[in-house]
Amino acid sequence: MTDDEYDDLFRSTYPRLVAMGLAMSTSRHVSQELAQETMLRAHHHRDELDAYDSPIAWCRRVMGNLLIDHHRSRSSEAAAIERLGHRESSHDDRTPDPATVAASIRWADLTRSLSPQQRLAATLYYAEDHSVADVAEIMDIATGTVKSALSKARANLRRRLGGSDEFFPDERDTEARS
């Protein structure tokens, strides 16, 4: 597929993909983003698309898969937020002291470089003192996945802190709190 043929495909297909996204999700932003991702993938597969009778059908299929993935991710996130909300509602609503707020800000700055999964696992485990089993339940993942995320988070944080264990105990503690 030549560049001109791809440009024609983009012009004719992109609006249709956005409309498809809008029909399946209520967000124009999400629809546009997923349509762009679809067209980027189409660009990377131009040689394959040239052999198809209908490259638009391939694009629709990719868009549909991206929309399904997006909805699954959002559903998982909503369920995790709901589970966290139920846990938080059982605690009293006292105003935290300034030292706690300062430590929270420092923790957020330190963990910013972690993946979202590592950051959530480390925060639940170290900052909120949940067990590995509790973290696995809250995040709806296996305990082994939690342990792996914590191990990777510790390694990343140790590098950032220059080898200091200021915020977290030894790895053996993970096994003890399982």
TIFIKOL-95612 format. One record per residue: residue number from 1; x, y, z of N, C-alpha, C in turn. Coordinates in pm, 1 decimal. Atoms other than C-alpha are relative to their C-alpha. Example, Ala and Ser with C-alpha at 12.3 -4.5 7.8 and 13.67 -1.06 7.14 Angstrom:
2
num;n.c1;n.c2;n.c3;ca.c1;ca.c2;ca.c3;c.c1;c.c2;c.c3
1;89.0;-119.0;0.0;1230.0;-450.0;780.0;90.0;120.0;0.0
2;-82.0;-119.0;-6.0;1367.0;-106.0;714.0;-77.0;109.0;73.0
END
This chain:
178
num;n.c1;n.c2;n.c3;ca.c1;ca.c2;ca.c3;c.c1;c.c2;c.c3
1;86.5;-117.7;0.0;0.0;0.0;0.0;90.5;123.1;0.0
2;-79.7;-122.3;9.4;147.1;333.4;-103.0;-47.0;100.7;103.9
3;36.8;-105.3;-94.2;141.5;642.9;112.4;-131.8;65.9;-39.3
4;124.7;-61.9;47.1;-133.3;793.6;-103.5;-120.6;-90.3;27.0
5;109.4;93.8;-28.0;-345.5;479.3;-70.1;-31.5;-3.9;149.6
6;23.2;-3.0;-145.4;-294.2;484.6;307.0;-72.4;129.2;39.4
7;67.0;-127.6;-30.2;-392.9;852.9;318.6;-148.4;-7.5;-35.2
8;140.9;17.0;38.4;-714.3;768.7;131.3;-73.3;-89.7;99.4
9;59.2;90.1;-99.4;-781.9;480.2;370.5;-24.9;75.4;130.9
10;14.4;-75.5;-124.8;-723.4;709.4;666.9;-118.8;95.9;-8.5
11;108.0;-99.2;15.6;-956.4;981.3;535.2;-137.9;-64.4;-1.1
12;131.0;63.7;8.3;-1237.1;737.9;465.9;-33.9;-82.1;124.3
13;23.6;92.7;-109.9;-1194.7;511.3;767.9;-3.3;67.7;136.5
14;-9.6;-61.9;-132.7;-1101.7;737.3;1060.9;-135.1;51.0;52.1
15;129.7;-47.1;-51.6;-1443.0;912.3;1086.1;-95.3;-115.7;34.0
16;85.3;116.7;-26.3;-1619.0;574.3;1067.9;40.3;-67.8;130.7
17;-47.6;62.1;-123.4;-1400.0;437.7;1347.3;-38.2;83.4;122.6
18;42.0;-87.2;-111.5;-1470.8;739.5;1568.5;-149.0;-19.7;26.6
19;144.4;23.1;-17.1;-1844.8;690.2;1506.3;-26.0;-135.1;65.3
20;12.7;132.7;-60.6;-1808.6;321.8;1592.4;32.6;6.8;148.8
21;-38.8;-16.5;-140.2;-1630.8;416.0;1914.4;-105.4;73.3;79.8
22;104.7;-74.9;-68.8;-1899.1;667.8;2003.2;-124.0;-86.5;25.0
23;114.6;89.4;-16.9;-2164.1;401.4;1953.9;23.4;-98.2;114.5
24;-30.9;97.7;-104.7;-1983.6;169.2;2196.5;42.6;64.4;131.2
25;-37.0;-71.4;-122.1;-1858.0;426.9;2447.7;-53.9;141.1;-11.5
26;59.5;-133.3;4.6;-1991.2;765.5;2541.0;104.1;111.1;-7.9
27;-105.4;-100.9;-2.2;-1656.6;942.2;2527.8;57.2;24.6;-139.5
28;-57.5;-37.5;128.9;-1551.9;1126.0;2214.1;152.3;-11.0;7.1
29;-145.7;6.0;-16.7;-1196.6;1149.3;2349.3;51.4;-143.8;-13.7
30;-39.8;140.9;7.7;-1169.7;771.7;2395.6;-16.8;-51.7;-141.8
31;25.1;44.3;137.4;-1321.7;709.2;2053.6;107.8;50.1;-95.0
32;-103.4;-56.9;86.7;-1074.7;941.5;1883.3;135.9;-64.5;27.5
33;-127.9;59.6;-36.0;-780.3;797.3;2074.0;12.3;-142.7;-54.2
34;-3.7;137.9;48.1;-870.3;437.7;1987.7;-1.0;-6.1;-153.5
35;-2.4;-5.4;146.4;-937.5;530.1;1624.0;140.5;34.6;-49.5
36;-137.5;-34.3;36.9;-593.3;689.4;1607.4;92.6;-120.1;17.0
37;-81.3;119.6;-22.7;-436.9;377.1;1757.8;-24.8;-102.7;-110.5
38;34.1;93.1;108.1;-621.3;165.0;1500.6;69.7;39.6;-129.3
39;-60.8;-45.7;125.0;-496.1;377.7;1212.9;152.8;-8.0;6.5
40;-143.7;17.5;-15.6;-142.5;369.3;1351.7;38.0;-145.7;-24.9
41;-25.2;142.1;24.5;-158.6;-9.7;1356.3;-18.0;-32.3;-148.7
42;20.8;21.8;143.2;-295.6;-1.7;1002.2;122.9;47.8;-78.0
43;-119.2;-51.7;67.1;2.9;208.9;898.7;115.2;-98.7;11.7
44;-107.3;97.8;-20.4;240.0;-47.8;1048.7;-23.1;-128.9;-78.9
45;33.7;122.7;72.5;58.3;-327.5;861.1;-42.7;29.7;-144.9
46;40.7;-40.2;135.1;26.3;-151.5;523.5;19.8;-109.5;-102.5
47;-26.3;105.6;98.3;181.8;-438.6;333.2;-104.2;-110.8;8.3
48;102.8;102.5;-17.5;-64.7;-689.1;480.6;-135.5;50.0;-48.0
49;130.3;-56.7;36.5;-362.5;-458.1;428.7;-19.4;4.9;-151.0
50;8.0;-8.6;145.4;-282.7;-425.8;61.2;-53.3;-130.6;-61.1
51;43.8;130.8;51.3;-358.0;-797.4;18.3;-147.0;-28.6;33.0
52;138.8;25.5;-40.3;-703.6;-776.0;184.2;-99.4;61.7;-98.6
53;107.2;-55.1;83.1;-1025.9;-724.8;-9.5;-55.0;128.1;62.2
54;57.0;-115.5;-68.7;-1142.9;-478.1;256.1;86.5;40.3;119.6
55;-81.4;-47.8;-112.3;-880.0;-299.9;466.2;-84.8;67.1;108.8
56;88.8;-62.9;-98.5;-1167.4;-115.2;635.1;-51.7;-104.3;98.4
57;46.0;107.3;-89.0;-1294.2;-446.8;775.1;108.4;-33.5;102.3
58;-111.1;25.9;-91.9;-949.5;-509.8;926.5;5.7;109.7;105.0
59;-3.5;-113.5;-92.9;-955.1;-162.5;1081.4;-115.8;-8.0;100.3
60;114.9;14.3;-91.1;-1303.5;-221.5;1224.5;25.7;-108.4;103.9
61;-30.5;110.1;-91.7;-1187.4;-548.8;1376.8;98.4;45.4;107.6
62;-98.7;-51.2;-94.9;-886.3;-381.6;1539.0;-67.0;98.6;96.2
63;70.8;-97.3;-82.9;-1105.3;-95.7;1664.3;-90.6;-71.2;100.2
64;86.9;76.2;-90.3;-1354.1;-344.5;1809.1;78.9;-64.5;112.5
65;-84.3;61.1;-103.2;-1076.7;-528.3;1992.1;51.8;104.2;98.4
66;-47.2;-106.8;-88.8;-937.8;-201.3;2128.6;-112.0;49.5;91.5
67;113.1;-42.6;-82.3;-1284.1;-97.8;2248.7;-30.6;-102.3;109.2
68;23.4;104.5;-100.1;-1332.8;-431.6;2423.6;107.1;7.1;108.6
69;-108.8;-11.7;-97.8;-991.8;-399.5;2590.5;-20.2;121.5;89.1
70;22.4;-123.7;-76.4;-1074.9;-43.1;2695.4;-111.3;-20.9;103.6
71;111.0;21.3;-93.3;-1407.2;-144.6;2850.1;37.6;-96.8;111.0
72;-45.4;93.3;-103.7;-1248.0;-437.0;3032.6;88.4;70.6;101.6
73;-88.5;-74.1;-90.3;-981.1;-209.1;3175.2;-80.3;91.8;90.7
74;80.9;-92.4;-79.4;-1236.9;47.3;3287.1;-85.0;-75.1;102.2
75;80.6;79.8;-92.8;-1454.6;-222.7;3444.5;85.3;-48.0;116.5
76;-90.3;44.6;-106.3;-1157.8;-361.3;3637.6;37.3;116.1;91.6
77;-33.6;-117.4;-79.8;-1059.0;-12.7;3750.2;-117.0;40.7;88.7
78;118.2;-38.1;-77.9;-1414.6;67.1;3861.5;-22.0;-96.6;115.9
79;17.2;99.6;-106.4;-1434.3;-258.7;4057.9;104.6;20.0;108.8
80;-105.9;-23.6;-98.5;-1099.7;-185.7;4226.9;-29.0;125.2;81.4
81;33.6;-123.7;-71.4;-1208.9;167.9;4314.7;-114.5;-24.4;96.4
82;112.9;30.8;-86.7;-1534.2;34.7;4454.7;46.9;-79.1;122.3
83;-51.7;77.9;-113.6;-1348.2;-222.8;4667.0;77.8;89.0;94.5
84;-75.4;-91.5;-84.9;-1112.3;46.8;4793.1;-93.4;93.5;74.8
85;96.1;-89.7;-64.1;-1407.1;275.5;4866.6;-67.3;-65.6;118.5
86;62.5;70.8;-112.1;-1571.8;10.2;5085.4;96.1;-13.1;116.0
87;-99.6;11.1;-106.8;-1249.5;-36.2;5280.9;21.2;135.6;67.3
88;-24.4;-132.0;-55.1;-1196.3;337.3;5324.1;-117.5;50.1;81.7
89;116.4;-49.8;-71.8;-1552.1;399.1;5441.2;-7.6;-56.2;141.2
90;2.9;56.7;-134.0;-1490.1;176.9;5743.3;93.5;73.9;95.7
91;-91.3;-76.6;-84.5;-1216.6;411.1;5871.5;-64.5;132.8;38.5
92;55.4;-130.1;-37.6;-1292.5;727.5;6062.9;65.3;109.5;-83.4
93;-42.2;-107.4;90.1;-1250.8;1058.1;5879.1;72.7;111.4;74.7
94;-77.0;-102.9;-69.0;-997.4;1239.7;6097.1;89.5;73.0;-98.3
95;-91.7;-77.5;82.1;-786.5;1514.2;5943.6;141.8;-45.2;31.4
96;-135.9;46.9;-26.7;-429.4;1386.3;5900.7;89.5;113.7;47.7
97;-92.6;-102.4;-47.7;-147.9;1566.9;6075.4;96.0;39.2;-112.1
98;-87.8;-48.2;107.2;98.3;1772.0;5864.7;114.9;-95.3;-32.6
99;-109.9;93.1;26.0;377.8;1513.6;5905.1;-46.9;-114.2;-89.2
100;55.1;107.2;81.3;152.6;1244.3;5755.9;-19.4;47.7;-143.7
101;20.0;-57.1;133.5;64.1;1470.8;5463.4;134.1;14.0;-71.5
102;-132.9;-16.0;59.6;434.0;1549.7;5402.0;57.1;-135.0;-43.2
103;-48.5;134.3;35.0;523.4;1178.3;5410.0;-74.6;-54.5;-120.9
104;79.4;46.3;114.1;239.0;1104.6;5167.2;46.4;64.7;-129.7
105;-48.0;-71.0;118.2;364.3;1367.6;4925.0;135.3;-55.7;-42.7
106;-131.4;55.8;32.9;718.5;1230.3;4946.2;-15.7;-139.8;-59.3
107;24.7;134.5;52.3;588.2;875.7;4892.2;-50.2;7.5;-144.4
108;53.9;-15.7;135.3;391.8;989.6;4586.2;110.2;39.3;-97.6
109;-111.0;-40.2;86.9;702.0;1157.8;4443.0;94.2;-116.8;-27.9
110;-90.1;113.2;16.4;915.5;847.7;4501.1;-58.4;-108.1;-89.5
111;61.9;110.4;73.1;665.5;603.5;4352.1;-49.9;39.1;-139.1
112;47.7;-46.7;130.4;582.1;812.3;4045.1;63.3;-77.3;-115.7
113;-69.2;71.5;108.2;837.7;617.4;3838.3;-41.9;-146.5;-11.4
114;43.6;139.5;3.6;675.8;280.4;3918.7;-115.0;-17.6;-98.6
115;116.7;28.5;83.1;425.2;111.7;3692.0;-124.2;16.6;87.9
116;121.2;-15.8;-82.2;63.2;165.3;3802.8;-24.0;-119.2;92.6
117;21.5;118.6;-82.5;42.1;-194.6;3929.0;99.0;-2.4;117.1
118;-100.7;-2.2;-105.4;368.0;-166.3;4125.3;-30.0;110.1;101.2
119;28.6;-113.7;-87.6;270.1;172.7;4265.2;-116.9;-30.6;92.8
120;115.8;32.7;-83.0;-70.0;52.6;4386.7;34.6;-108.3;100.5
121;-37.1;108.4;-91.0;70.7;-268.8;4534.2;89.2;51.8;112.5
122;-91.4;-53.7;-101.4;352.1;-83.4;4713.7;-72.6;92.9;96.3
123;74.5;-92.1;-86.5;116.1;183.2;4845.6;-90.7;-76.3;95.7
124;88.5;78.1;-87.0;-134.9;-69.7;4976.8;79.7;-78.4;104.1
125;-78.3;85.9;-88.2;136.0;-290.0;5127.2;79.5;81.6;102.1
126;-87.9;-74.3;-89.1;378.2;-34.9;5271.5;-67.5;119.2;66.9
127;58.7;-121.7;-56.6;178.7;283.4;5318.1;-127.1;-27.9;79.4
128;126.1;28.3;-69.0;-153.7;129.3;5421.6;5.0;-128.4;82.4
129;-25.3;115.7;-85.3;-8.2;-182.5;5588.2;-95.7;-116.3;-22.1
130;82.1;117.0;32.4;-223.6;-441.0;5408.3;91.4;-120.1;-20.5
131;-75.7;121.7;27.6;-107.9;-802.5;5383.2;2.5;-24.6;-150.4
132;-7.0;36.1;141.8;-11.8;-954.7;5048.0;-135.7;-52.7;-46.0
133;131.6;55.8;35.0;-341.8;-1145.7;5050.1;-103.3;111.4;-15.5
134;93.5;-112.4;9.7;-535.7;-822.4;5114.7;24.3;80.1;-128.5
135;-33.8;-75.3;121.5;-350.0;-643.8;4834.5;-49.1;-76.7;-122.9
136;45.6;82.2;112.3;-423.7;-933.9;4598.7;-151.0;8.6;-14.8
137;146.0;-9.4;4.6;-791.9;-918.4;4690.0;-45.0;137.5;-49.1
138;37.1;-136.8;38.8;-813.2;-540.5;4653.3;26.0;23.0;-148.7
139;-38.0;-21.9;139.5;-633.5;-544.0;4317.7;-57.6;-106.6;-93.6
140;58.1;110.0;76.4;-808.6;-864.2;4204.2;105.1;-68.0;-89.1
141;-108.0;71.5;67.3;-480.4;-1034.7;4111.3;50.8;-108.9;93.5
142;-55.3;109.5;-79.4;-290.8;-1340.6;4233.7;104.2;51.9;99.3
143;-98.4;-41.3;-100.8;-72.1;-1320.1;4544.7;141.2;-2.3;-57.6
144;-131.4;4.1;64.0;229.3;-1421.1;4334.7;26.4;124.8;-83.4
145;-12.7;-122.7;79.0;165.6;-1123.0;4108.1;27.6;118.7;91.4
146;-24.7;-107.0;-97.6;152.6;-895.8;4414.1;145.3;-6.2;46.5
147;-138.1;15.4;-47.0;483.9;-1036.8;4541.9;98.7;44.3;-107.0
148;-86.1;-40.8;109.7;641.4;-986.3;4200.6;-0.4;152.5;-15.0
149;10.3;-146.2;12.5;512.2;-627.8;4179.0;73.5;68.7;114.3
150;-69.2;-58.8;-115.4;642.8;-554.5;4530.0;151.6;-12.9;-14.7
151;-143.2;20.9;19.4;983.7;-702.2;4447.3;55.8;99.7;-101.5
152;-44.0;-95.1;102.9;1011.8;-490.4;4131.8;-6.4;143.5;52.6
153;12.4;-134.4;-56.8;890.7;-182.3;4318.8;116.0;28.1;95.3
154;-112.0;-17.6;-94.1;1149.6;-234.2;4594.2;129.9;24.1;-74.8
155;-124.0;-16.3;76.5;1428.9;-272.6;4339.6;6.8;139.5;-62.3
156;5.1;-133.3;61.9;1321.8;45.3;4158.7;21.0;108.2;105.8
157;-11.9;-101.4;-105.4;1286.4;241.7;4482.6;138.5;0.3;63.1
158;-136.9;5.2;-54.9;1620.2;119.5;4616.5;96.7;76.4;-91.5
159;-86.2;-73.7;93.6;1787.5;251.0;4301.6;-21.0;150.4;16.1
160;29.1;-143.4;-13.4;1612.4;586.4;4343.6;50.7;56.3;131.3
161;-43.3;-45.4;-132.2;1705.4;604.1;4712.3;147.9;-28.1;25.5
162;-142.2;28.2;-16.5;2065.0;498.3;4655.9;27.2;-114.9;95.3
163;-20.6;117.2;-83.7;2024.6;165.8;4836.6;-64.1;8.4;136.9
164;61.9;-17.6;-131.5;1834.4;301.9;5138.2;-130.2;-78.4;10.7
165;125.4;69.9;-27.7;1552.4;99.5;5295.7;-92.7;87.3;84.7
166;74.4;-95.7;-81.2;1390.6;412.3;5439.1;-149.6;-28.0;5.1
167;144.8;14.9;5.0;1034.7;333.2;5327.5;-49.4;-142.9;9.5
168;48.8;136.7;0.5;1023.5;-44.1;5326.2;98.6;-93.3;68.5
169;-86.3;96.7;-68.1;1155.6;-335.8;5529.5;59.1;-100.5;-98.1
170;-63.7;105.6;78.5;1348.1;-636.9;5406.6;-103.7;-83.7;-73.7
171;92.7;83.6;78.7;1192.3;-866.5;5142.0;-58.9;-112.5;80.6
172;51.7;111.4;-79.2;1154.3;-1142.8;5397.1;-128.8;37.8;70.6
173;121.6;-46.4;-66.0;884.8;-929.4;5558.6;-122.7;-25.8;-89.2
174;111.4;27.0;91.6;669.1;-980.6;5247.0;-53.5;-139.7;24.0
175;42.6;137.2;-24.8;660.5;-1354.0;5312.0;-71.2;-9.4;134.5
176;60.0;5.8;-134.6;578.3;-1298.7;5681.9;-140.6;56.9;0.8
177;132.3;-65.3;-2.0;279.9;-1075.0;5601.8;-93.3;-57.4;-103.4
178;84.0;61.3;104.0;139.3;-1302.2;5329.4;-129.9;-51.0;54.2
END
